[in-house]
Amino acid sequence: MNNTGETYRIIISGGGTGGHIYPAIAIAKAWNEKYPESEVLFVGAEGKMEMQKVPEAGYKIEGLKIAGLKRKLTLENLSFPFKLLDSLQKAKKLIKNFDPHLVVGVGGYASGPVLFAAQRKGLPTLIQEQNSYAGLTNKLLAKNANAICVAYPDMDRYFPGDKIKYTGNPVRKDILSIEDKKAMALSYFGLDPKAPVILSIGGSLGARTLNQALLHTMADFESKGYQVLWQTGKFYYEKTIAQVKASAVKGIYPLEFIKDMDLAYAAADIVISRSGALSVSELSLVGKPVIFIPSPNVAEDHQTKNAMAYVSQKAALILKDGEAFEQLGPMVHSLLTDQAKRNELSMAIKKLGKPEAAKDIVKVMEELIQ
């Protein structure tokens, strides 16, 4: 394929969480860099965050009424068949009108009806699975998909081996080169260049366990001369900042959301994080020592599986959610006083990074269109 003004029409479907949305946008941008005349249409679920984030990234999006089944018997579940039927009909119409060369599914509610409709029409379809544990929608669609791009080895447990492409997860470009940003990062956040920096990230909404554990240990961290750059998430910010102020503890910097993550990573000596697919992929490229605290409140405990894929390679440490309150402080102190262990973790996690993931997925897309 060439990029001499050729126009291709691509549909990218799915969403629900940042772990689905941001890789999808990265794929779209990588495609448009090579084929700037192409049209990319996103299809998401009404009321989900993709309906805001995708237009902010400069792309058109159509919404389906699709929603998931609740685990408990609710009135919402009674409406599921009607929402599914409506979504299938709209997906079929969108595909007929847009007439795509290729349909990409990134997981989440909306990817199901769209890929199903595309496969029924005989169009080439590609699945991008971010996690080490395959989602139900992707497993159901895999049989008729033409290619499945994955971020972890051994995914033939869930998908046909001959369709798997080990590409990694696409991530934001600005984190690919942070080596020369440390001095700027420390100045930007107002941090002491002589004191170790602990970065805690629990997602844009926040992670209750991480926040409680840090509140419990922050006085101890101050006494040891550590600093904490702390993304609390919007749900916990007001309460957290009030508690930090009331404690008069120094060197603790709560922020609702960290926009400039490249600088946050550059400033950090170690990172405490949940182990969602996007976070894990970013951290493998950043190359900082990581303590993963997987969320227990996710389907099939996939965050633990994501983290263990790295722990098994001696590329990260893991702490159970229920043990974080008591054990986070000692684990952080042990790591910050062991330079050899930090070096070992940094080297190992960088080996697992896939910096060219978006471009590699574009190559697979090209093969399918050909």
Helices and strands as residue ranges (DSSP letters): E 9-13, H 18-34, E 39-45, H 50-56, E 60-64, H 75-78, H 80-98, E 102-105, H 111-120, E 125-129, H 136-141, G 142-144, E 147-150, G 155-157, G 161-163, E 164-166, G 173-176, H 182-189, E 197-201, H 208-223, E 227-231, H 237-247, E 252-255, H 261-267, E 270-273, H 277-286, E 290-292, G 299-301, H 302-311, E 317-318, G 321-323, H 324-336, H 339-351, H 357-369
